């Protein structure tokens, strides 16, 4: 029996490992354990010689509805602090670095990681899957780079990785509009490799691709991922640091407080740019 986690379920079935987002009653919205547990999980999987491919998926109705804003209040007290002096900003910056590592540890894992996505894949969920090597989804999947709609700058990796997958034009469209796109559109813009009818077929499809990977030399696969990452990791690391600094500089804001108020009142926010 492996270690139990609050947000994730990890199942090892060598040579495969499954990592499930497991907060179905909250549509796998990501509260603090979702961010802090992932590096430990991937450190273990990376070092496990019996595991050669990892599949990430979600329990319940969807992959993830994104960040749990109310739930993250305790992890990000700087957002609500009336004191916005240098010490508070530095503290926020260090927290953002930790949040970024939730996805960076997936990207830097030496084993191939396949994301199997169904239903909503919003905000932080999209951030996570862009750090995976291969993305698959069901035909009902919906994607949204949602942060601008709640007055945040996306700062945990999607702005660094999505342009490498879909290109600058598509990334800017999704980031500026915060709109939802369908599974078909996601495939058209190369966000996902394949679409499946339902979750059962999705998991079978992910396992079939994993089997094709397993037919090859594990040493060659690891080396290939290393080479593919080598050309982008420096660029991503530098951009993540800059991104964290920009994010820490613009929050909190009047727009952020308006977004939180509108969420509680179940209405569309009215932003002023202040």
C-alpha positions in Angstrom: 0.0 0.0 0.0 1.5 3.3 -1.1 1.2 6.6 0.8 -2.2 8.2 0.9 -2.7 11.8 -0.1 -5.4 14.3 0.6 -6.0 15.5 -3.0 -4.5 12.8 -5.2 -4.8 9.0 -5.5 -1.7 7.3 -6.8 -1.9 3.8 -8.1 1.2 1.9 -9.2 0.7 -0.9 -11.6 4.2 -1.4 -13.0 5.3 -0.4 -15.5 2.4 2.1 -15.4 1.5 4.6 -12.6 -1.8 6.4 -12.4 -2.2 9.8 -10.6 -5.8 10.8 -10.1 -7.0 14.2 -9.0 -9.5 13.1 -6.4 -11.8 15.8 -5.0 -14.9 14.9 -7.1 -17.4 16.7 -4.9 -15.6 20.0 -5.7 -15.0 19.1 -9.4 -11.3 18.6 -8.5 -10.8 22.3 -7.7 -7.3 22.7 -6.5 -6.9 23.7 -2.8 -3.6 23.8 -0.9 -2.9 20.0 -0.8 -3.3 19.8 -4.6 -0.3 22.2 -5.0 1.9 20.9 -2.2 1.5 17.1 -2.7 2.4 16.9 -6.4 6.2 17.4 -6.1 6.5 14.6 -3.5 4.4 12.3 -5.8 6.6 13.0 -8.8 9.8 12.7 -6.9 8.7 9.2 -5.9 7.6 8.2 -9.4 10.7 9.6 -11.0 12.9 7.5 -8.7 10.8 4.3 -9.0 12.7 2.1 -11.5 9.6 -0.1 -12.0 7.5 2.8 -13.3 8.1 3.8 -16.9 5.0 5.8 -17.9 2.6 7.9 -15.9 -1.1 8.7 -16.6 -2.7 11.7 -14.9 -6.5 11.8 -14.9 -9.4 13.1 -12.7 -12.0 11.3 -10.6 -15.6 12.4 -10.8 -17.3 14.6 -13.4 -14.2 16.4 -14.8 -10.5 16.7 -14.8 -10.4 20.0 -12.9 -12.5 23.1 -12.5 -9.3 25.0 -11.7 -8.0 26.8 -8.6 -10.2 26.8 -5.5 -10.0 30.5 -4.8 -11.7 30.5 -1.3 -9.8 27.4 -0.4 -6.5 29.0 -1.2 -7.0 31.9 1.1 -5.0 30.3 3.9 -2.1 29.5 1.5 -2.0 33.0 0.1 -2.7 35.3 3.0 -0.8 38.0 1.2 -3.7 38.5 -1.2 -5.9 39.8 1.5 -3.3 41.7 3.6 -3.7 45.4 3.9 0.0 45.6 4.4 1.6 45.5 0.9 5.2 46.4 1.9 8.2 44.7 0.5 8.2 41.8 3.0 4.7 40.8 2.1 5.5 41.0 -1.7 8.6 38.8 -1.2 6.6 36.3 0.8 4.0 36.2 -2.1 6.8 35.8 -4.6 8.2 32.7 -2.8 4.7 31.2 -2.6 4.2 31.6 -6.3 7.6 29.8 -6.9 6.3 26.9 -4.8 3.0 26.8 -6.8 4.9 26.8 -10.1 6.8 23.7 -8.9 3.5 21.7 -8.8 3.7 21.7 -12.6 7.4 21.9 -13.2 7.9 18.6 -11.4 5.7 17.0 -14.0 7.6 18.4 -16.9 11.0 17.5 -15.4 10.0 13.9 -14.6 12.2 11.6 -16.6 9.3 9.3 -17.5 6.7 10.2 -20.1 3.5 11.7 -18.7 0.1 11.3 -20.4 -2.8 13.6 -19.4 -6.2 11.9 -19.9 -8.8 14.8 -19.7 -12.5 14.6 -19.5 -15.1 17.4 -18.8 -13.8 20.7 -17.6 -10.1 21.5 -17.8 -10.0 25.1 -16.5 -7.3 27.4 -15.3 -5.0 25.5 -13.0 -6.1 22.3 -14.6 -5.0 23.6 -18.0 -1.7 24.8 -16.4 -1.1 21.2 -15.2 -1.8 19.4 -18.5 0.5 21.7 -20.5 3.3 20.3 -18.4 2.5 16.8 -19.5 4.1 15.2 -22.6 0.9 14.0 -24.3 -2.7 15.2 -23.9 -5.8 13.2 -24.7 -9.4 14.1 -24.0 -13.0 13.0 -24.3 -15.4 14.6 -26.8 -17.1 16.5 -23.9 -13.9 18.1 -22.7 -13.8 21.9 -22.4 -10.7 24.0 -21.9 -10.3 27.6 -20.6 -7.2 29.6 -19.8 -9.4 31.3 -17.2 -7.1 33.5 -15.0 -7.9 36.9 -16.7 -11.6 36.4 -15.9 -10.8 36.4 -12.2 -8.2 39.2 -12.4 -5.1 37.1 -12.1 -2.1 36.7 -14.4 -1.7 33.0 -15.1 1.6 32.4 -13.3 2.3 28.7 -12.8 3.4 27.7 -16.3 0.7 27.9 -18.9 1.9 31.1 -20.5 5.3 29.5 -20.9 4.2 26.1 -22.2 1.1 26.7 -24.2 2.9 28.8 -26.9 5.2 25.8 -27.4 2.2 23.6 -28.0 -0.3 25.8 -29.8 1.7 28.8 -30.9 1.5 32.5 -29.8 -1.7 33.4 -31.7 -3.8 30.7 -30.1 -2.2 31.3 -26.7 -2.9 35.0 -26.8 -6.5 34.4 -27.9 -7.2 32.0 -25.1 -5.4 34.2 -22.5 -7.0 37.5 -23.4 -10.6 36.2 -23.9 -10.6 33.5 -21.1 -13.2 31.7 -23.3 -14.0 28.0 -23.4 -12.9 25.9 -26.3 -14.3 22.5 -27.3 -12.4 19.2 -27.6 -12.5 19.5 -31.4 -11.0 23.0 -31.3 -8.4 21.8 -28.8 -7.3 19.1 -31.3 -7.3 21.6 -34.2 -4.8 23.8 -32.3 -2.7 20.8 -31.3 -3.5 21.1 -27.6 -4.7 17.4 -27.6 -3.4 14.5 -29.7 -6.7 12.6 -29.8 -10.3 12.7 -28.8 -12.3 9.7 -27.4 -16.0 9.1 -27.0 -16.1 8.7 -23.2 -13.9 8.3 -20.1 -13.6 4.6 -20.4 -12.3 4.8 -24.0 -10.1 7.7 -23.0 -8.3 5.6 -20.4 -8.0 2.7 -22.8 -6.5 5.1 -25.3 -4.0 6.5 -22.8 -3.0 2.9 -21.9 -2.6 2.0 -25.6 -0.2 4.9 -26.2 1.6 4.0 -23.0 2.0 0.4 -24.3 3.5 1.8 -27.5 6.0 3.7 -25.4 6.8 0.7 -23.3 7.7 -1.3 -26.4 10.8 0.9 -26.8 14.0 1.3 -24.9 13.4 3.0 -21.5 16.9 4.5 -21.6 16.3 5.9 -25.1 12.9 7.3 -24.0 14.4 9.0 -21.0 17.2 10.4 -23.1 14.8 11.6 -25.7 12.7 13.5 -23.1 15.8 15.0 -21.7 16.9 16.3 -25.1 13.4 17.7 -25.9 13.3 19.4 -22.5 16.8 20.8 -22.9 15.8 23.2 -25.6 13.0 24.8 -23.6 13.7 24.5 -19.8 16.0 27.5 -19.6 13.5 29.7 -21.5 10.7 28.4 -19.3 12.6 28.9 -16.0 13.5 32.5 -16.8 10.0 33.3 -17.9 8.5 31.7 -14.8 10.6 33.9 -12.6 9.6 37.0 -14.5 6.0 35.9 -14.5 6.0 35.4 -10.7 7.4 38.9 -10.3 4.7 40.5 -12.5 2.0 38.5 -10.7 3.2 39.6 -7.3 3.4 43.2 -8.4 -0.3 43.4 -9.6 -2.0 41.6 -6.8 -4.0 42.3 -4.8 -6.0 44.7 -7.0 -9.5 46.2 -7.0 -10.3 43.9 -9.9 -9.3 40.9 -7.9 -11.6 41.9 -5.0 -14.4 42.6 -7.5 -13.9 39.1 -9.0 -14.2 37.5 -5.6 -17.3 39.5 -4.7 -18.9 38.7 -8.1 -18.2 35.0 -7.5 -19.9 35.1 -4.1 -22.9 37.1 -5.6 -23.0 34.8 -8.6 -22.8 37.6 -11.1 -20.5 38.8 -13.9 -17.7 41.0 -12.5 -17.3 44.7 -13.5 -13.6 45.4 -13.8 -12.1 48.9 -13.7 -8.4 48.1 -14.2 -7.5 49.3 -10.7 
